[in-house]
Amino acid sequence: MRVLGLVDLLFLLLENAKQPMHVAGICVFELPDNHDDNFINELISQIDTDALPNFPFNQVLHRGVMWQAIRQFNIHHHCHYHRLKTGTMSEALASISRLHESRLARSRPLWELHLFDNLMPESEHQPKRFVLYLKVHHAVLDGVAAMRLFQRSLSHLPDEWLSQPLWLRNIRRQKTSFAIEKKSIASNLKSQLKSILPVYRELKNDYYLSKIQKSSAEHATAQGGFISSLQAPPSMLNQRIGTSRHLSVVALDKLRFVKLAQHFNVSTNDMVLAVCSFALREYLLSQNALPKEPLIAFIPASLRKNDTAIGNQISFIPTTLATDDANLSTRLDKIHRSVTAGKARIARMTQGEFIGYTAAHYWWAGLNLATRLYPKKQAFNLIISNVPGDDTPLYLNGARLSAIYPASVLFDGQALNISFTNYQDRIDFGIIACQMALPNIGTLPALIEQAVSEYETLADLG
């Protein structure tokens, strides 16, 4: 048996009917050129086995605080086949949205795979496609770990036939994939005690910056743009949510972001955040709901110092989206400064110190999310996640992975979550929202595309 980590346990405690705590990937594959009508049937027959899965797909909760390996396995509890009627991506996304609403059963391993057959080609003269929707509880994997695990389960060779499905492959033989740091209780306690003084110094510095911020906003920006946990403004993004989910996706040419980032001398990630900021500002303006103060985004930051693909090793960087600023250039500059300050804070602290620092700042926000007492007051307005992808093509029995859209979690008080990943020459966005709380949120993908065009016009890169 293996004891759950504190972060893993937190995701289980936060889960309820309105807050299913799983991360997912919507993986679109193109059928191989030489495929026959039996390709999908062969894939299904490969999946349809009750053989015991390998780690971590064989882990089940025991007494709510430990993981243990299962002794029996029923594949039909975890894998499901769907044939699309119209063959459109919108039909697939509507079905996946409904699947994303339901919690995973805790009486068995916390994952599901859904195969959607008969997806039409992306454009004329291109191959037909199918979709794999894989969801895994956040207590098992964070987004970075899930992406690494999925990538390592595929092949880089178009002609390689993988004899076993993802959950049966003994990827654990790659020792770095599932290396678990083993520390004694005394060692953990010693590490926590050593982090008290550095965390205190950081909090003291934050207090100094907050005083400067009150006296001179311009000087505060120059000092690093400190963001307190009380700074996020009330917005329509922060209200009670229902159980419904709306999933939308958009894929854009990665080179467009790279060129813009080079032109404005920022990172590609900064550029993506600026594009999201534009889209959110325009959406809120259309709803007559743009706050006077800038929206604050939580940007998940991986704390992994190794190549592992298991568990949760994440914290968050609070970042201004500068949505109060109508000027595209100054908005991007404020975002860049904010992200740079957050990265610098992580760099000068150890993993344990940064976790302690985050806990000291946001303990009330975690309590608020757990109790759902005051959803309108949040420490941040939404989460925007960058899930690193792979630049090389990946294949499943010759079927090329053409897109992978990440989908994450919503909280009561957090009605929108934007995730994106870079895969080959594209950036794929997955947008999860509560459609009951956010009317017309389906316009956001078009606004993201519009944002890129607006910045290209500004940079004269059109």
Secondary structure, DSSP 8 states (H G I E B T S, - for coil): -EE--HHHHHHHHH-BTTB--EEEEEEEEE--TT--TTHHHHHHHHH-------TTTTEEEETTTEEEE-S---GGGTEEEEE-SS--HHHHHHHHHHHHTS---TTS-SEEEEEEEEE--SSTTS--EEEEEEEEETTTB-HHHHHHHHHHHSBS-TT---SS-GGGS-GGGSGGGG------HHHHHHHHHHHHHHHHHHHHHHHHHHHHHHH-HHHHHHHT----TT-----TTSS---S--EEEEEEEEHHHHHHHHHHHTS-HHHHHHHHHHHHHHHHHHHTT---SS--EEEEEEE---S---SB--EEEEEEE--TT---HHHHHHHHHHHHHHHHHHHHTS-HHHHHHHHHHHHHHHHHHHHH-S-TT--S-SEEEEEE---SS--EETTEEEEEEEEE---BTTB-EEEEEEEETTEEEEEEEE-TTTSTTGGGHHHHHHHHHHHHHHHHT--
